[in-house]
Amino acid sequence: MKEKPSADLFSLSVTVLMGLLYLGGGIYLIASSQSFGLLPTGIFRYLLAGLLIIYGLFRAYRGIQRWL
């Protein structure tokens, strides 16, 4: 089995990590309170959260697929 170069392994790790961060950001946006008015409100909040979750899943899946 051929080993991957360390730079390629690093970029794959960052890709998976960013996917998980997008996923976590979407979950946080849904679960957080609207206390300070800094985050979007209403239907836009849930649409943005849904897009973040879908994009995070896509990036994490693509990174894991490239890793294997």
C-alpha positions in Angstrom: 0.0 0.0 0.0 1.4 3.4 -1.0 1.7 6.0 1.7 0.3 9.5 1.2 2.7 12.4 1.5 2.4 14.4 4.7 1.2 17.5 2.9 -1.6 15.6 1.3 -2.5 14.0 4.6 -2.6 17.5 6.2 -4.9 18.8 3.5 -7.3 15.9 3.9 -7.3 16.4 7.6 -8.2 20.1 7.2 -10.9 19.2 4.7 -12.6 16.8 7.1 -12.1 19.2 10.0 -13.7 22.1 8.1 -16.6 19.8 7.2 -17.2 19.0 10.9 -16.9 22.7 11.7 -19.6 23.6 9.1 -21.7 20.9 10.5 -21.3 22.1 14.1 -22.0 25.7 13.0 -25.3 24.7 11.5 -26.3 22.7 14.6 -25.2 25.7 16.8 -27.3 28.1 14.7 -30.4 25.9 15.2 -29.8 25.3 18.9 -28.6 28.8 20.0 -30.9 31.4 21.5 -31.6 34.6 19.7 -30.6 36.7 22.7 -28.3 39.4 21.3 -29.7 39.7 17.8 -26.3 39.0 16.2 -27.5 35.8 14.4 -30.2 35.8 11.7 -33.8 35.2 12.8 -36.9 33.5 11.5 -37.0 31.3 8.5 -33.6 32.6 7.2 -32.0 31.2 10.3 -33.2 27.7 9.7 -32.4 27.9 5.9 -28.9 29.0 6.7 -28.5 26.3 9.3 -29.8 23.6 6.9 -27.3 24.8 4.2 -24.4 24.7 6.7 -25.3 21.2 7.8 -25.7 19.9 4.2 -22.4 21.5 3.1 -20.6 20.3 6.2 -21.8 16.7 5.6 -20.7 17.0 1.9 -17.3 18.3 2.8 -16.7 15.7 5.5 -17.9 12.9 3.2 -15.7 14.1 0.4 -12.7 14.3 2.6 -13.2 10.9 4.1 -13.8 9.4 0.7 -10.5 10.9 -0.5 -8.7 9.6 2.6 -9.7 6.0 2.0 
